[in-house]
Amino acid sequence: MTRPAMAAGRFTFPGTDLTVNRMGYGAMQLAGPHVMGPPKDPDEAVAVLQEALALGIDHIDTSDFYGPHVTNEIIRKALHPYPGNLVLVTKVGAWRDESGGWNLRRDDAFLRQSVEDNLDRLGLDRIDIVNLRMGGAEDDIATPMRAMRAMQEEGLIGHIGVSTVTAEQVRVARDIAPVVCVQNHYNLAHRDDDSLIDALAEDGIAYVPYFPLGGFSPLQSAVLDGVAGSMGTSPQKVALAWLLARSPNILVIPGTSRRAHLRENIEAAALRFDAGQKAELDAL
């Protein structure tokens, strides 16, 4: 079987032996509606993960608060024991309440329990990368980063990333422990992090955009539609391909709960723009 995810090229997380295809997979949509409860079709969820690996995906992003617990349990059922080349990335710093709310929490005890819950449900002794989820520019990142570093020194965490952060928070975090990736909101229409992406690229740090296709409000753009039409492909594939073309340190992790959609997303890894198409998209 061909492995089309490889068409986007490879990336090595700094200071690690972890190398992945730049086209990855985000597991959030494997959970039920509003990222709560079990999936409508559990067998299809398992099949999506298995096909993702068969198509060359070797970077899966998850969290124990998706479901909650659901996506990690499906990943373990579908893929454990994990192949040696698979990089699993999770995040901590939040929890879900019974009404589906997203609640932030980052005290030491909670972060430790969150890491242990991820380990338990994924069936691991050590997680490759754990992202610390922040909530805003005013949040103190130093205290929870020290807790993350302690768990890394214990061997529970392989490497540390940060999520929903400012450039200043990244700087503070890196003073405490090496940071291998940043996961922030970024896509063709939401580009507040342009300067941060460029700065991270200079240091070889991965940037992993969440909501690469707009999240709960899908991208809408006449220019995007026009470029997609000229290429004979979909706007969604163009938006993903633009991210990959934007900078070599960008890794994309589009999610889906259907194999057909998974294959469509992965096809974006092979899309290439001519100068005019790229300029149109860059000018949005």
C-alpha positions as CSV (number, residue, x, y, z in Angstrom):
1,M,0.0,0.0,0.0
2,T,1.2,3.5,-0.8
3,R,1.8,5.9,2.1
4,P,0.5,9.3,0.9
5,A,1.1,11.0,4.2
6,M,4.8,10.9,3.4
7,A,4.3,13.3,0.5
8,A,4.4,16.3,2.8
9,G,8.0,15.6,4.0
10,R,9.4,14.8,7.4
11,F,10.1,16.7,10.6
12,T,12.3,15.9,13.6
13,F,11.3,17.4,16.9
14,P,14.3,19.4,18.3
15,G,16.6,17.6,20.7
16,T,14.8,14.3,20.2
17,D,15.0,11.2,18.1
18,L,11.3,11.6,17.1
19,T,10.8,12.1,13.4
20,V,7.3,12.2,11.9
21,N,5.5,12.9,8.6
22,R,4.3,16.4,8.5
23,M,0.8,15.2,7.7
24,G,-0.6,13.8,11.0
25,Y,-3.9,13.1,12.6
26,G,-5.9,14.7,15.4
27,A,-8.1,12.3,17.3
28,M,-10.6,14.7,18.9
29,Q,-13.4,13.9,16.4
30,L,-13.3,10.2,17.3
31,A,-15.5,11.1,20.4
32,G,-19.2,11.6,20.2
33,P,-21.1,14.9,19.4
34,H,-19.4,18.0,21.0
35,V,-16.4,15.8,21.8
36,M,-18.5,14.0,24.5
37,G,-19.3,10.4,25.0
38,P,-18.6,7.4,22.6
39,P,-18.6,7.7,18.8
40,K,-21.7,6.9,16.8
41,D,-19.8,4.1,15.0
42,P,-17.1,2.6,17.3
43,D,-16.0,0.2,14.6
44,E,-15.4,3.0,12.1
45,A,-13.4,4.9,14.7
46,V,-11.1,1.9,15.1
47,A,-10.9,1.5,11.3
48,V,-10.0,5.2,10.9
49,L,-7.0,4.9,13.2
50,Q,-5.8,1.7,11.6
51,E,-6.1,3.1,8.1
52,A,-4.3,6.3,9.2
53,L,-1.3,4.3,10.1
54,A,-1.5,2.2,6.9
55,L,-1.5,5.5,4.9
56,G,1.7,6.7,6.6
57,I,0.4,8.7,9.6
58,D,2.9,8.4,12.4
59,H,1.9,11.4,14.5
60,I,-1.4,11.2,16.4
61,D,-2.6,14.0,18.7
62,T,-5.0,13.2,21.5
63,S,-6.1,14.1,25.0
64,D,-7.7,12.3,27.9
65,F,-10.2,15.1,28.2
66,Y,-11.6,14.3,24.7
67,G,-14.8,12.3,25.5
68,P,-13.6,12.5,28.3
69,H,-11.3,9.4,28.1
70,V,-13.0,8.2,24.9
71,T,-10.3,8.9,22.2
72,N,-7.5,7.4,24.3
73,E,-9.5,4.2,24.9
74,I,-10.2,3.9,21.2
75,I,-6.5,4.5,20.3
76,R,-5.5,1.8,22.6
77,K,-8.1,-0.6,21.3
78,A,-7.2,0.1,17.7
79,L,-3.4,0.3,17.8
80,H,-1.9,-1.2,21.0
81,P,0.8,-2.5,21.0
82,Y,2.0,0.6,19.1
83,P,4.4,0.4,16.2
84,G,7.8,1.8,17.1
85,N,7.6,4.7,14.7
86,L,4.3,6.1,16.1
87,V,4.6,9.4,18.0
88,L,1.7,9.9,20.4
89,V,1.1,13.5,21.6
90,T,-1.4,14.4,24.3
91,K,-2.3,17.5,26.3
92,V,-3.1,18.3,29.9
93,G,-4.4,21.3,31.7
94,A,-8.2,21.0,31.2
95,W,-11.1,18.8,32.1
96,R,-14.7,18.3,31.0
97,D,-17.8,18.7,33.2
98,E,-21.0,16.7,32.8
99,S,-22.6,19.5,30.7
100,G,-19.7,19.4,28.2
101,G,-17.9,22.5,29.4
102,W,-14.2,22.9,28.9
103,N,-12.5,23.8,32.2
104,L,-8.9,24.8,32.8
105,R,-6.9,23.6,35.7
106,R,-3.1,23.4,36.1
107,D,-2.1,22.8,39.7
108,D,0.6,20.2,40.3
109,A,-1.7,17.5,41.6
110,F,-4.1,17.8,38.7
111,L,-1.4,17.8,36.0
112,R,0.1,14.7,37.5
113,Q,-3.2,12.9,37.7
114,S,-3.9,14.0,34.1
115,V,-0.6,12.5,32.9
116,E,-1.2,9.3,34.8
117,D,-4.7,9.0,33.3
118,N,-3.3,9.4,29.8
119,L,-0.7,6.8,30.5
120,D,-3.2,4.4,31.9
121,R,-5.7,4.7,29.2
122,L,-3.2,4.6,26.4
123,G,-1.4,1.7,28.0
124,L,2.0,3.4,28.2
125,D,4.7,3.9,30.8
126,R,5.9,7.1,29.0
127,I,4.2,9.5,26.6
128,D,6.3,10.9,23.7
129,I,5.1,14.5,24.0
130,V,2.7,16.2,26.4
131,N,1.4,19.6,25.7
132,L,0.6,22.0,28.5
133,R,-2.7,23.7,27.7
134,M,-2.8,27.4,28.8
135,G,-5.8,29.7,28.8
136,G,-4.6,33.2,27.9
137,A,-1.8,35.7,27.8
138,E,-2.3,36.5,31.5
139,D,-1.8,33.0,32.8
140,D,1.3,32.0,34.8
141,I,3.1,29.3,32.7
142,A,6.2,29.1,34.9
143,T,4.5,27.1,37.8
144,P,2.9,24.4,35.7
145,M,6.0,24.1,33.5
146,R,8.0,23.3,36.6
147,A,5.6,20.5,37.3
148,M,5.9,19.3,33.7
149,R,9.7,19.3,34.0
150,A,9.5,17.3,37.2
151,M,7.4,14.6,35.5
152,Q,9.8,14.6,32.5
153,E,12.7,14.0,34.9
154,E,10.8,11.1,36.4
155,G,10.4,9.6,32.9
156,L,6.6,9.9,32.7
157,I,6.9,12.5,29.9
158,G,9.3,12.2,27.0
159,H,9.2,15.8,25.8
160,I,7.2,18.9,26.5
161,G,5.0,21.1,24.3
162,V,2.8,24.1,25.0
163,S,-0.6,25.1,23.7
164,T,-2.7,28.3,23.4
165,V,0.3,30.4,24.3
166,T,1.9,33.8,23.4
167,A,5.5,34.3,22.3
168,E,6.3,35.6,25.8
169,Q,4.8,32.4,27.4
170,V,6.9,30.3,25.1
171,R,10.0,32.2,26.1
172,V,9.2,31.7,29.8
173,A,8.5,28.0,29.3
174,R,11.8,27.5,27.4
175,D,13.7,29.0,30.3
176,I,12.4,26.2,32.5
177,A,12.5,23.2,30.1
178,P,13.1,22.5,26.4
179,V,9.9,22.9,24.3
180,V,9.6,20.8,21.2
181,C,6.3,22.0,19.8
182,V,3.7,24.8,20.1
183,Q,0.0,24.1,19.4
184,N,-2.0,27.2,18.8
185,H,-5.1,28.3,16.8
186,Y,-3.9,29.1,13.3
187,N,-5.3,28.6,9.7
188,L,-5.6,30.4,6.4
189,A,-8.0,33.0,7.8
190,H,-6.6,33.2,11.4
191,R,-2.9,34.3,11.2
192,D,-2.2,36.0,14.5
193,D,0.8,33.7,15.0
194,D,2.8,34.6,11.8
195,S,5.7,36.1,13.7
196,L,5.7,33.3,16.3
197,I,5.8,30.6,13.6
198,D,8.8,32.2,11.9
199,A,10.6,32.6,15.3
200,L,10.0,28.9,16.1
201,A,11.2,27.8,12.7
202,E,14.5,29.5,13.3
203,D,15.0,27.3,16.4
204,G,13.6,24.2,14.7
205,I,10.5,24.0,17.0
206,A,7.3,22.5,15.6
207,Y,4.2,24.5,15.2
208,V,1.0,22.5,15.2
209,P,-2.1,24.5,14.3
210,Y,-5.4,23.5,15.8
211,F,-8.6,24.3,13.9
212,P,-6.6,24.0,10.6
213,L,-9.9,24.1,8.7
214,G,-11.6,26.7,10.9
215,G,-12.8,24.4,13.7
216,F,-16.5,24.8,14.6
217,S,-16.8,27.6,12.0
218,P,-15.5,26.1,8.7
219,L,-13.3,28.4,6.5
220,Q,-15.3,30.4,4.0
221,S,-13.5,32.3,1.3
222,A,-14.2,33.0,-2.4
223,V,-10.4,33.1,-3.0
224,L,-10.0,29.7,-1.4
225,D,-12.8,28.3,-3.5
226,G,-11.3,29.9,-6.6
227,V,-7.9,28.4,-6.1
228,A,-9.4,25.0,-5.3
229,G,-11.4,25.2,-8.5
230,S,-8.3,26.0,-10.6
231,M,-6.6,23.0,-9.1
232,G,-9.5,20.7,-9.4
233,T,-9.6,19.9,-5.8
234,S,-11.5,20.9,-2.6
235,P,-11.1,24.0,-0.5
236,Q,-10.3,21.9,2.5
237,K,-7.4,20.2,0.8
238,V,-6.1,23.6,-0.4
239,A,-6.3,25.0,3.2
240,L,-4.3,22.1,4.6
241,A,-1.8,22.3,1.8
242,W,-1.3,26.0,2.4
243,L,-0.4,25.3,6.0
244,L,2.2,22.8,4.9
245,A,3.6,25.3,2.3
246,R,3.6,28.2,4.9
247,S,6.6,26.9,6.8
248,P,8.6,23.7,7.1
249,N,8.1,23.6,10.9
250,I,4.3,23.4,10.5
251,L,2.8,19.9,11.2
252,V,-0.9,19.5,10.4
253,I,-3.3,17.2,12.4
254,P,-6.7,17.3,10.7
255,G,-9.2,15.1,12.4
256,T,-12.1,13.0,11.2
257,S,-14.3,10.0,12.2
258,R,-14.6,8.6,8.6
259,R,-12.1,6.8,6.5
260,A,-13.2,8.5,3.3
261,H,-12.6,11.9,4.8
262,L,-9.3,10.7,6.2
263,R,-8.1,9.8,2.7
264,E,-9.2,13.2,1.4
265,N,-7.3,15.1,4.1
266,I,-4.2,13.1,3.5
267,E,-4.3,13.9,-0.2
268,A,-3.5,17.5,0.7
269,A,0.1,16.3,1.5
270,A,0.8,16.0,-2.2
271,L,-0.7,19.3,-3.4
272,R,1.7,21.9,-4.7
273,F,0.8,25.5,-5.6
274,D,2.2,27.6,-8.5
275,A,3.4,31.1,-7.7
276,G,0.1,32.7,-8.6
277,Q,-2.0,30.4,-6.5
278,K,0.3,30.7,-3.5
279,A,0.2,34.5,-3.8
280,E,-3.6,34.6,-3.9
281,L,-3.8,32.6,-0.7
282,D,-1.1,34.5,1.0
283,A,-2.9,37.7,0.3
284,L,-6.1,36.6,2.1
